[in-house]
Amino acid sequence: LSLLKAGWVNDRSCKKILNALLKAKKELKLNYKLEDIHLCLESYVIKEAGREGGFLSLGRSRNDQVAAAIRLELRNEILHLLEDMISFVKVLLDKAKEYNRSIMPAYTHLQPAQPTTVGHWLLSYVDAFFRDIERLQEAFERTNKSPLGSAALVGSRACIDRKFVATLLGFEGIVENTMDAISSRDFVLDALHALSSLMLNISKLSQDIIHMSCQEVGYLHVPDEYVSTSSIMPQKRNVVVAETARALSSIVISNLTAVYGVLKGLNQGYNLDFQEITWVLWQSMDKVSLTIRVFKNMIRGLKFNEEKMKKIVDEGFTTATDLAEYLSIKLRMPFRDIYRAVGKAVAKARKERSDFKEKLVREILRYLSTSFRRESVELTYNTLYRITDPLLSLKEKKTTGGPNPKEVLRMINDRKRRLEKTKKWINGKRKIIEEGERLLKLEVRRVMEVVDK
């Protein structure tokens, strides 16, 4: 069609070539005596269309054709993955809403730190995955550019209309510099970086699930279909799906590093090294897509042990910071002074086997009675004990993005709206591709009808 538009072939020759290409979709077989699929296709077209079929390669090269083929396939893979990500994040949001008020310990250094909720914890992953969605969208934008018309690397005397070709294939513009168009593979790096970041977050989520589901912790139960037993120990429940995902993340990240290694030593222009990049890209895409689909169903079936989580929240003195902040504000005392006092009180309370919070509060009151005049301290045991209640701790926190159940619910609703915007973005990109296909079919039909007349 581009050669017809440029005037290098007439309608009759164009129709012969088009008919041969359409027939090749069903009948083409590889001829291993020829170098590659490109020459196989050209040989077939010449056989079907006659000598005029030799025009097929005018103004084209394997270099720009391969680059275009990768971009065409990759853009579709990215859109499919984005649709999978929408479904996956939706499940995370539903689970976050289900456990919005379920108290659990937040960790630093793998030690219980402060109270939070399961909903807040899940939302931390939702936001990380949203950034991965944005990276995939950015990768799509740089992928969906046409290199066709660049030929080997400096264009062609045939001088085809590159923008015309790009429109018919649903590309959003062209990679303008012809040498850059055939020699650049940074769009592959963009995609692999987005996939690596996504799998890094999957790996972290996997590690959390493995940790929380182990018998010593016991915060959550993973559905039976996502665990396996031992060949010798019948009581075992090994969270093998999460373990496998953790390993796959290493492969995807390694693939990104491998592609950087391939590209770093190349001169500008086409190099056959590029062939070793493409299969790595598809391998990574396959592993990520499969992981997301499996994780979506696993997350949907997770059950959390709220009683066990609440117990660790209390035993871990996780509201000690709330107590210190309250006293610093109430007494107008430097936080660091109160921090030290609460730290000493916690150390003493840990030695008691009775109610940890009760001992902590009594130690604090003892400290206050010796550090302040009685009339200046208007704090009672009940007041301070109430401050150590983890649910109150969450409700009292008005921080934007914090674990207050109302704030978590606001964020859940906001993220659901963002998912809808992402859906609209995907639909918009698909419409551009479909419009290109529609215009392409119209051009083909026009040629066929003109010749028939």
PELINDA-V554159 format. One record per residue. N is the residue number from 1. RES is the residue in one letter. PHI is phi in whole degrees, 0 to 359 (NA if undefined). PSI is psi as a letter, one per 20 degrees, with the letter a starting at -180 (* if undefined). D_FIRST is the distance of its C-alpha to the first C-alpha in Angstrom with 2 decimals. Layout:
BEGIN
n/res/phi/psi/d_first
N/RES/PHI/PSI/D_FIRST
N/RES/PHI/PSI/D_FIRST
END
This chain:
BEGIN
n/res/phi/psi/d_first
1/L/NA/h/0.00
2/S/292/h/3.80
3/L/290/h/5.41
4/L/296/g/5.01
5/K/297/h/6.17
6/A/279/i/8.60
7/G/90/j/9.78
8/W/271/i/10.03
9/V/227/q/8.92
10/N/266/r/9.92
11/D/300/g/9.24
12/R/294/g/11.68
13/S/295/g/10.47
14/C/299/g/6.95
15/K/296/g/9.27
16/K/300/g/11.62
17/I/293/g/9.61
18/L/297/g/8.56
19/N/299/h/12.24
20/A/294/h/13.50
21/L/294/g/12.01
22/L/295/h/13.49
23/K/291/h/16.63
24/A/296/h/16.88
25/K/301/h/17.39
26/K/260/h/20.63
27/E/247/i/21.75
28/L/299/p/20.84
29/K/237/q/24.12
30/L/292/p/24.98
31/N/250/o/26.35
32/Y/288/i/28.89
33/K/281/i/29.26
34/L/266/r/25.91
35/E/292/g/25.77
36/D/201/a/23.54
37/I/297/h/20.89
38/H/296/g/18.07
39/L/289/h/19.66
40/C/298/g/20.47
41/L/295/g/16.89
42/E/298/g/15.91
43/S/298/g/19.07
44/Y/295/g/18.37
45/V/297/g/14.92
46/I/297/h/16.68
47/K/296/g/19.52
48/E/277/h/17.67
49/A/259/i/15.20
50/G/85/a/17.60
51/R/304/h/17.43
52/E/299/h/13.88
53/G/297/i/13.04
54/G/292/i/14.38
55/F/291/i/11.29
56/L/308/h/10.18
57/S/265/j/12.42
58/L/292/p/11.77
59/G/78/j/11.91
60/R/230/q/12.60
61/S/216/q/16.04
62/R/301/h/17.89
63/N/298/g/19.45
64/D/282/h/16.66
65/Q/293/g/15.25
66/V/297/g/18.82
67/A/301/h/19.50
68/A/291/g/16.53
69/A/298/g/17.62
70/I/298/g/21.15
71/R/295/g/20.32
72/L/298/g/18.40
73/E/288/g/21.42
74/L/295/h/24.02
75/R/298/h/23.09
76/N/292/g/23.55
77/E/298/g/26.76
78/I/295/g/28.09
79/L/296/g/27.59
80/H/297/g/29.34
81/L/294/h/32.11
82/L/298/h/32.58
83/E/295/h/33.10
84/D/296/h/35.63
85/M/294/h/37.30
86/I/299/g/37.75
87/S/296/g/39.54
88/F/295/g/41.59
89/V/295/h/42.72
90/K/301/g/43.56
91/V/295/g/45.95
92/L/300/g/47.52
93/L/293/g/48.10
94/D/296/g/49.66
95/K/291/h/51.92
96/A/297/h/52.85
97/K/292/h/53.89
98/E/299/h/55.89
99/Y/247/k/57.85
100/N/299/h/57.87
101/R/256/j/61.69
102/S/276/o/62.24
103/I/284/p/63.99
104/M/215/r/63.15
105/P/279/p/63.96
106/A/273/q/61.47
107/Y/245/q/61.77
108/T/229/p/62.02
109/H/56/k/62.78
110/L/62/k/62.63
111/Q/241/q/65.85
112/P/306/p/66.33
113/A/246/f/65.95
114/Q/215/q/65.72
115/P/288/q/65.13
116/T/215/a/61.68
117/T/235/r/60.06
118/V/301/h/57.64
119/G/300/g/55.36
120/H/295/g/55.47
121/W/298/g/54.86
122/L/295/h/51.81
123/L/296/h/50.43
124/S/297/h/50.65
125/Y/282/h/48.02
126/V/305/g/45.97
127/D/294/h/45.69
128/A/295/g/44.80
129/F/290/h/42.02
130/F/297/h/40.74
131/R/295/h/40.32
132/D/293/h/38.36
133/I/300/g/36.12
134/E/297/h/35.61
135/R/296/h/34.80
136/L/295/h/32.14
137/Q/296/g/30.63
138/E/296/h/30.67
139/A/297/h/29.09
140/F/299/g/26.24
141/E/301/h/25.67
142/R/278/h/25.40
143/T/283/h/23.32
144/N/278/l/20.60
145/K/233/q/19.07
146/S/269/p/15.88
147/P/265/i/16.52
148/L/296/q/12.98
149/G/99/i/12.52
150/S/282/i/16.23
151/A/57/c/15.91
152/A/292/g/19.51
153/L/186/i/21.16
154/V/238/j/20.93
155/G/82/a/17.30
156/S/209/q/15.96
157/R/296/h/16.41
158/A/296/h/12.69
159/C/49/l/13.01
160/I/288/q/9.62
161/D/282/o/10.07
162/R/294/h/11.56
163/K/289/h/12.68
164/F/298/g/9.47
165/V/296/g/8.38
166/A/300/g/12.04
167/T/297/g/12.26
168/L/294/h/9.78
169/L/260/j/11.90
170/G/77/j/15.11
171/F/282/q/16.22
172/E/258/m/18.82
173/G/103/a/17.99
174/I/237/q/17.50
175/V/277/o/20.08
176/E/295/g/20.46
177/N/291/p/22.40
178/T/295/h/20.30
179/M/289/g/23.41
180/D/296/h/24.38
181/A/299/h/20.99
182/I/264/i/21.37
183/S/256/i/25.16
184/S/273/p/26.12
185/R/229/k/27.16
186/D/290/h/29.33
187/F/294/h/27.21
188/V/291/g/28.55
189/L/298/g/32.00
190/D/302/g/31.65
191/A/295/g/30.92
192/L/294/h/33.70
193/H/294/g/36.10
194/A/296/g/35.56
195/L/293/h/36.11
196/S/294/g/39.18
197/S/297/g/40.68
198/L/299/g/40.17
199/M/289/h/41.87
200/L/297/g/44.61
201/N/291/h/45.47
202/I/297/h/45.31
203/S/297/g/47.71
204/K/296/g/50.12
205/L/297/h/50.04
206/S/299/g/50.65
207/Q/296/g/53.62
208/D/298/g/55.06
209/I/296/g/54.76
210/I/298/g/56.40
211/H/295/g/59.18
212/M/289/h/59.86
213/S/265/i/59.95
214/C/291/q/62.37
215/Q/300/h/65.86
216/E/294/h/67.61
217/V/266/g/65.40
218/G/68/k/64.51
219/Y/282/h/62.54
220/L/219/q/59.89
221/H/243/p/59.30
222/V/266/p/56.05
223/P/306/q/55.25
224/D/303/h/56.32
225/E/290/i/52.85
226/Y/247/j/51.93
227/V/231/r/55.03
228/S/226/r/56.53
229/T/258/a/60.09
230/S/266/q/61.80
231/S/288/i/62.42
232/I/231/h/66.12
233/M/251/n/66.73
234/P/292/i/66.25
235/Q/275/i/66.69
236/K/289/q/63.66
237/R/231/n/60.65
238/N/269/p/58.14
239/V/279/m/55.19
240/V/287/h/52.79
241/V/295/g/49.55
242/A/294/h/50.28
243/E/296/g/51.39
244/T/295/g/48.19
245/A/299/h/46.05
246/R/298/h/48.19
247/A/288/g/47.44
248/L/298/h/43.68
249/S/299/h/43.58
250/S/294/h/44.91
251/I/294/g/42.13
252/V/296/g/39.38
253/I/296/h/41.16
254/S/296/h/41.62
255/N/296/h/37.91
256/L/300/g/37.29
257/T/298/h/39.95
258/A/297/g/38.48
259/V/293/h/35.06
260/Y/303/g/36.89
261/G/296/h/38.76
262/V/293/g/35.72
263/L/282/h/34.04
264/K/295/h/37.17
265/G/258/j/37.63
266/L/270/q/34.16
267/N/278/r/33.28
268/Q/291/p/30.20
269/G/129/a/27.14
270/Y/273/p/25.86
271/N/224/q/28.69
272/L/291/i/28.91
273/D/306/h/31.36
274/F/304/h/28.44
275/Q/299/h/28.38
276/E/279/i/31.83
277/I/269/h/30.71
278/T/298/g/28.10
279/W/295/h/30.50
280/V/295/h/33.07
281/L/299/g/30.81
282/W/292/h/30.17
283/Q/299/g/33.87
284/S/297/g/34.90
285/M/299/g/32.59
286/D/297/g/33.93
287/K/293/h/37.52
288/V/291/g/37.25
289/S/299/g/35.58
290/L/297/g/38.24
291/T/299/g/41.03
292/I/296/g/40.12
293/R/295/g/40.00
294/V/291/g/43.36
295/F/297/h/45.00
296/K/304/g/44.13
297/N/287/h/46.25
298/M/293/g/48.97
299/I/298/h/49.46
300/R/301/h/49.72
301/G/264/j/52.69
302/L/293/p/54.64
303/K/236/p/58.22
304/F/256/p/60.28
305/N/270/n/64.05
306/E/293/h/65.15
307/E/295/g/68.81
308/K/294/g/68.23
309/M/296/g/66.04
310/K/297/h/68.65
311/K/298/g/71.37
312/I/291/h/69.66
313/V/301/g/69.03
314/D/287/g/72.78
315/E/292/h/74.05
316/G/274/j/71.78
317/F/54/k/73.36
318/T/288/i/69.85
319/T/262/j/71.26
320/A/300/h/73.40
321/T/294/h/70.99
322/D/300/g/71.31
323/L/297/g/75.08
324/A/294/g/75.00
325/E/294/g/72.72
326/Y/300/g/74.85
327/L/293/h/78.07
328/S/298/g/76.68
329/I/287/g/75.65
330/K/293/g/78.78
331/L/265/i/81.25
332/R/55/k/79.40
333/M/255/q/79.76
334/P/305/p/77.40
335/F/303/h/74.95
336/R/297/h/75.78
337/D/295/g/79.44
338/I/295/h/78.68
339/Y/305/g/76.08
340/R/295/g/78.81
341/A/295/g/81.23
342/V/293/h/78.78
343/G/300/g/77.88
344/K/293/h/81.56
345/A/295/h/81.99
346/V/297/g/79.06
347/A/300/h/80.58
348/K/288/h/83.88
349/A/293/h/82.33
350/R/299/h/80.40
351/K/283/i/83.78
352/E/273/q/84.72
353/R/265/i/83.93
354/S/275/b/84.41
355/D/300/o/82.05
356/F/299/g/80.00
357/K/294/h/79.23
358/E/300/g/82.88
359/K/296/g/84.07
360/L/299/g/81.45
361/V/298/g/82.48
362/R/294/h/86.20
363/E/294/h/85.64
364/I/295/g/83.81
365/L/297/h/86.64
366/R/297/g/89.16
367/Y/296/g/87.32
368/L/295/h/87.17
369/S/292/h/90.84
370/T/267/i/91.84
371/S/257/i/89.45
372/F/225/q/90.04
373/R/292/q/92.96
374/R/307/g/93.18
375/E/291/i/92.91
376/S/268/i/89.59
377/V/249/o/87.88
378/E/256/l/87.07
379/L/238/p/85.14
380/T/251/r/86.15
381/Y/301/g/85.35
382/N/298/h/83.45
383/T/297/g/81.34
384/L/290/h/80.26
385/Y/297/h/79.82
386/R/296/h/77.47
387/I/297/h/75.36
388/T/277/j/74.78
389/D/287/p/73.18
390/P/296/h/69.52
391/L/294/h/68.23
392/L/296/h/70.06
393/S/305/g/68.56
394/L/291/g/65.06
395/K/291/h/65.97
396/E/283/i/67.62
397/K/277/o/64.55
398/K/258/j/62.61
399/T/297/p/60.17
400/T/300/p/56.56
401/G/87/j/54.70
402/G/277/a/57.98
403/P/273/j/59.21
404/N/307/p/61.01
405/P/309/h/59.99
406/K/294/h/59.13
407/E/291/h/56.94
408/V/297/g/55.22
409/L/296/h/54.54
410/R/299/g/53.09
411/M/294/h/50.75
412/I/300/g/49.73
413/N/295/h/48.76
414/D/296/g/46.94
415/R/293/h/44.89
416/K/294/h/44.01
417/R/293/h/42.61
418/R/295/h/40.60
419/L/298/g/39.16
420/E/297/h/38.05
421/K/295/h/36.30
422/T/295/h/34.54
423/K/301/g/33.41
424/K/296/h/31.99
425/W/298/g/30.17
426/I/298/g/28.59
427/N/299/h/27.65
428/G/296/g/26.08
429/K/292/h/23.86
430/R/295/h/22.93
431/K/295/h/22.03
432/I/297/g/19.59
433/I/295/g/17.89
434/E/295/h/18.11
435/E/295/h/16.72
436/G/298/g/13.54
437/E/297/h/13.42
438/R/296/g/14.23
439/L/295/h/11.52
440/L/297/g/8.90
441/K/296/h/10.84
442/L/297/g/11.09
443/E/295/g/7.48
444/V/296/g/7.69
445/R/297/h/11.13
446/R/298/g/10.50
447/V/297/g/8.63
448/M/298/g/11.50
449/E/290/h/14.10
450/V/297/g/13.40
451/V/293/g/13.76
452/D/298/h/16.73
453/K/290/*/18.43
END
